[in-house]
Amino acid sequence: MNKPYTIVIKVGGGEGIDPSALTTEIAQLVNSEIRVVLVHGGSHETNLLADALGHPAKTIISPSGNQSRRTDSQTLDIFKMIYCGKVNKTVVENLRRAGVDAIGLSGIDAGIWVGRRKSAIRSVEDGRTIIIRDDLSGRVESVNSEFLNLLLDTARTPVLTPPAATADGIAINVDADRAAAATAIALGADELLLLSNVPGLLRDHTDPSSLITSIDESTLDIAQDAAKGRMKNKVLAATEALAGGVSKIVIGSAGGEHPIQSAREGSGTVFAQGVTP
């Protein structure tokens, strides 16, 4: 029996990105009997609600330059309202209206994403490195692929979003790009598409014409050196997926008329075995 073709698509939640804009293309893939898992963010909507509630978002910048959301208990509650509520259910609603049997779930549900909470985080603030010990964030360490395959094998399309949970059931914020990579590895996915509001990995993040079109395992240092800010997490996710056996990973744009098709055709930065930049 042939292995079913599987694509994991992660669409960011930054300003100007609408995950529901992918509805038509996802419906086309599903109708072609391609299994799709959609992972989405919701950072911009979360920031708006956090401002309205008087608890504005804060960013942690690690000594290596990685950026993440400062996640105290109130931030995590706001996060759940947007990610698990407004964004997730809007995406599911639109997919179902397009004839896709979508099911919206967080990483907490059925233990889809289980991880370990970080006991301490280093953050650079005003030139000093401080230690944060009460942050509710972590990293996905295991994926309930059996449950996801159960859904996929019955022609359902999972729409997944953070948070994840610890082994003892505590909700934790996790990076959605890396969670998508872990999901792609666990499912043996053929493709992982990381779509956001940038055209791909740029040699100069201020110059859209400096796109790096392809990376392989021998040139990962080029990608790591070029990545700045949140792009560091995307490159890390792509690197992990490549090492985990995913054949093709693309960091590309969520904009344009056919973003999924464009990414699959190589528009963006392609991470794959045996390609050269």
C-alpha positions as CSV (number, residue, x, y, z in Angstrom):
1,M,0.0,0.0,0.0
2,N,1.4,3.4,-1.0
3,K,2.1,5.8,1.8
4,P,-0.4,8.8,1.6
5,Y,1.1,12.1,0.6
6,T,1.2,14.5,3.6
7,I,1.8,18.2,3.8
8,V,2.1,20.2,7.0
9,I,1.5,23.9,6.4
10,K,2.2,26.5,9.1
11,V,0.8,30.0,8.5
12,G,1.9,32.8,10.7
13,G,-0.2,35.2,12.7
14,G,1.5,38.5,12.0
15,E,-0.1,41.7,10.9
16,G,-1.6,41.4,7.5
17,I,-1.7,37.6,7.4
18,D,-5.1,35.9,7.1
19,P,-4.9,32.1,7.5
20,S,-8.3,31.8,6.0
21,A,-6.9,33.1,2.7
22,L,-5.4,29.6,2.3
23,T,-8.9,28.0,2.3
24,T,-9.3,27.5,-1.4
25,E,-5.9,26.0,-2.0
26,I,-6.2,23.7,1.0
27,A,-9.6,22.5,-0.3
28,Q,-7.9,21.7,-3.6
29,L,-5.2,19.7,-2.0
30,V,-7.7,17.7,0.1
31,N,-9.8,17.1,-2.9
32,S,-6.7,15.7,-4.6
33,E,-6.4,13.2,-1.7
34,I,-3.4,14.9,-0.2
35,R,-3.4,14.9,3.6
36,V,-3.1,18.3,5.0
37,V,-2.3,19.5,8.6
38,L,-2.6,23.2,9.1
39,V,-0.8,24.9,12.0
40,H,-1.5,28.5,12.6
41,G,-0.4,31.4,14.7
42,G,-2.2,34.5,16.0
43,S,0.4,36.9,17.3
44,H,-1.1,40.1,15.9
45,E,-4.6,39.5,17.2
46,T,-3.2,38.5,20.5
47,N,-1.2,41.7,20.7
48,L,-4.3,43.8,20.0
49,L,-6.4,42.0,22.7
50,A,-3.5,42.3,25.2
51,D,-3.3,46.0,24.6
52,A,-7.1,46.4,25.0
53,L,-6.9,44.5,28.3
54,G,-4.1,46.6,29.6
55,H,-1.5,43.8,29.5
56,P,0.6,44.5,26.5
57,A,2.8,41.9,24.9
58,K,6.4,41.7,25.9
59,T,9.2,40.1,23.8
60,I,12.1,38.0,25.2
61,I,15.3,38.2,23.3
62,S,17.8,35.5,24.2
63,P,21.6,36.1,24.2
64,S,21.7,34.3,20.8
65,G,19.1,36.7,19.3
66,N,16.0,34.4,19.3
67,Q,12.8,36.1,20.0
68,S,9.8,34.7,21.9
69,R,6.7,36.0,23.7
70,R,7.0,36.6,27.4
71,T,4.3,34.3,28.7
72,D,3.0,34.9,32.2
73,S,-0.3,33.4,33.3
74,Q,-2.4,36.3,32.1
75,T,-0.7,36.4,28.8
76,L,-1.3,32.7,28.4
77,D,-5.0,33.2,29.1
78,I,-5.2,36.0,26.4
79,F,-3.2,33.7,24.1
80,K,-5.8,30.9,24.5
81,M,-8.7,33.3,23.7
82,I,-7.2,34.3,20.4
83,Y,-5.3,31.2,19.2
84,C,-7.7,28.5,20.4
85,G,-10.8,30.7,20.0
86,K,-11.2,33.4,17.5
87,V,-8.4,32.5,15.0
88,N,-8.8,28.7,15.1
89,K,-12.6,28.7,14.9
90,T,-12.6,31.2,12.1
91,V,-10.2,29.1,10.0
92,V,-12.2,25.9,10.7
93,E,-15.4,27.7,9.8
94,N,-14.0,28.9,6.4
95,L,-12.6,25.4,5.6
96,R,-15.8,23.7,6.4
97,R,-17.7,26.2,4.2
98,A,-15.3,25.2,1.4
99,G,-16.2,21.5,1.9
100,V,-13.1,20.5,4.0
101,D,-13.9,18.3,7.0
102,A,-11.7,20.4,9.3
103,I,-11.4,20.0,13.0
104,G,-9.8,22.7,15.2
105,L,-7.6,21.6,18.0
106,S,-4.9,23.0,20.3
107,G,-1.8,21.1,21.1
108,I,-3.3,20.4,24.5
109,D,-6.2,18.3,23.1
110,A,-5.5,14.6,23.1
111,G,-1.9,15.4,24.1
112,I,-1.2,16.3,20.4
113,W,1.9,18.3,21.5
114,V,3.6,17.4,24.7
115,G,6.6,19.3,25.9
116,R,8.7,20.4,28.8
117,R,8.4,23.8,30.4
118,K,11.6,25.8,30.5
119,S,12.7,26.1,34.1
120,A,14.6,29.3,33.4
121,I,15.0,31.6,30.4
122,R,17.8,34.1,29.7
123,S,16.7,37.4,28.4
124,V,18.8,40.4,27.3
125,E,17.3,43.6,28.6
126,D,19.0,47.0,28.4
127,G,22.3,45.3,27.6
128,R,22.1,43.0,30.7
129,T,21.2,39.3,30.7
130,I,18.5,38.4,33.3
131,I,17.0,35.1,34.3
132,I,13.2,34.6,34.1
133,R,11.9,31.6,36.1
134,D,8.1,32.1,36.0
135,D,7.6,31.9,32.2
136,L,5.0,29.4,30.9
137,S,6.8,28.4,27.7
138,G,8.6,25.4,26.4
139,R,9.3,23.2,23.4
140,V,7.4,20.3,21.9
141,E,9.1,17.0,22.6
142,S,6.5,14.5,21.4
143,V,3.6,14.5,19.0
144,N,0.5,12.2,19.2
145,S,0.9,11.0,15.6
146,E,-1.4,8.1,16.2
147,F,-4.3,10.4,17.0
148,L,-3.5,12.8,14.0
149,N,-3.3,9.8,11.7
150,L,-6.6,8.6,12.9
151,L,-8.1,11.9,11.9
152,L,-6.2,12.1,8.6
153,D,-7.1,8.5,7.7
154,T,-10.8,9.4,8.1
155,A,-10.4,12.3,5.6
156,R,-10.4,15.0,8.3
157,T,-8.1,18.0,8.2
158,P,-6.6,19.0,11.6
159,V,-6.2,22.7,12.2
160,L,-3.7,23.0,15.1
161,T,-2.5,25.8,17.3
162,P,-0.5,26.3,20.4
163,P,-0.4,26.0,23.3
164,A,1.0,22.6,24.0
165,A,1.0,20.9,27.4
166,T,3.5,19.3,29.8
167,A,3.3,15.6,30.6
168,D,1.3,16.5,33.7
169,G,-1.2,18.6,31.7
170,I,0.1,22.2,32.3
171,A,-0.4,24.5,29.3
172,I,2.7,26.0,27.8
173,N,3.4,28.4,25.0
174,V,5.5,26.9,22.2
175,D,6.9,28.2,19.0
176,A,4.4,27.3,16.2
177,D,7.1,26.9,13.5
178,R,9.0,24.3,15.6
179,A,5.8,22.6,16.6
180,A,4.9,22.3,12.9
181,A,8.3,20.8,12.2
182,A,7.9,18.3,15.0
183,T,4.5,17.4,13.6
184,A,5.9,17.0,10.1
185,I,8.6,14.7,11.4
186,A,6.2,12.6,13.5
187,L,3.8,12.1,10.5
188,G,6.6,11.4,8.0
189,A,5.4,14.4,6.0
190,D,6.6,14.9,2.5
191,E,6.5,18.7,2.7
192,L,6.6,21.4,5.3
193,L,5.6,24.9,4.3
194,L,6.4,27.7,6.7
195,L,4.4,30.7,5.4
196,S,4.5,34.2,6.9
197,N,4.8,37.9,5.9
198,V,8.3,37.6,4.4
199,P,9.3,36.2,1.0
200,G,11.8,33.8,2.6
201,L,15.2,33.9,4.2
202,L,17.1,37.0,3.1
203,R,20.9,37.5,3.2
204,D,20.1,41.1,4.1
205,H,16.8,41.3,6.0
206,T,16.3,44.9,4.8
207,D,16.6,43.9,1.1
208,P,13.9,41.7,-0.4
209,S,16.0,41.1,-3.5
210,S,18.6,39.2,-1.4
211,L,16.5,36.1,-1.1
212,I,18.4,32.8,-0.5
213,T,16.6,30.4,-2.7
214,S,17.9,27.1,-1.5
215,I,19.7,25.5,1.4
216,D,20.9,21.9,2.1
217,E,22.6,20.2,5.0
218,S,26.0,21.4,3.9
219,T,25.0,25.1,3.7
220,L,23.0,25.4,6.9
221,D,25.6,27.8,8.3
222,I,24.6,30.3,5.6
223,A,21.0,30.1,6.8
224,Q,21.9,30.4,10.4
225,D,24.1,33.4,9.8
226,A,21.5,35.2,7.7
227,A,18.5,34.6,10.1
228,K,17.6,37.6,12.3
229,G,14.8,38.0,14.8
230,R,11.9,35.6,14.4
231,M,13.4,34.2,11.3
232,K,15.8,32.4,13.6
233,N,13.0,30.2,14.8
234,K,11.9,29.4,11.2
235,V,15.4,28.4,10.2
236,L,15.7,26.3,13.3
237,A,12.4,24.6,12.5
238,A,13.5,24.0,8.9
239,T,16.8,22.6,10.1
240,E,15.0,20.2,12.6
241,A,12.6,19.1,9.9
242,L,15.4,18.4,7.4
243,A,17.3,16.4,10.0
244,G,14.1,14.6,10.9
245,G,13.7,13.3,7.4
246,V,11.2,15.7,5.8
247,S,12.1,15.8,2.1
248,K,11.2,19.4,1.4
249,I,10.8,22.5,3.6
250,V,10.0,25.9,2.3
251,I,10.1,29.2,4.1
252,G,7.9,31.5,2.0
253,S,5.2,34.1,1.8
254,A,1.6,33.7,3.0
255,G,0.6,36.6,0.6
256,G,-0.2,36.6,-3.1
257,E,-2.9,34.9,-5.0
258,H,-1.6,31.3,-4.6
259,P,0.8,31.2,-1.7
260,I,0.7,27.4,-1.2
261,Q,1.2,26.6,-4.9
262,S,4.0,29.2,-5.1
263,A,5.8,27.7,-2.1
264,R,5.4,24.2,-3.5
265,E,6.9,25.4,-6.8
266,G,9.9,26.7,-4.9
267,S,9.1,30.4,-4.3
268,G,10.9,31.3,-1.1
269,T,13.8,29.5,0.5
270,V,13.8,25.7,-0.1
271,F,15.5,23.4,2.4
272,A,16.1,20.0,0.9
273,Q,18.7,17.3,0.6
274,G,21.3,17.9,-2.0
275,V,20.5,21.4,-3.2
276,T,22.9,24.3,-3.4
277,P,22.2,28.0,-2.8
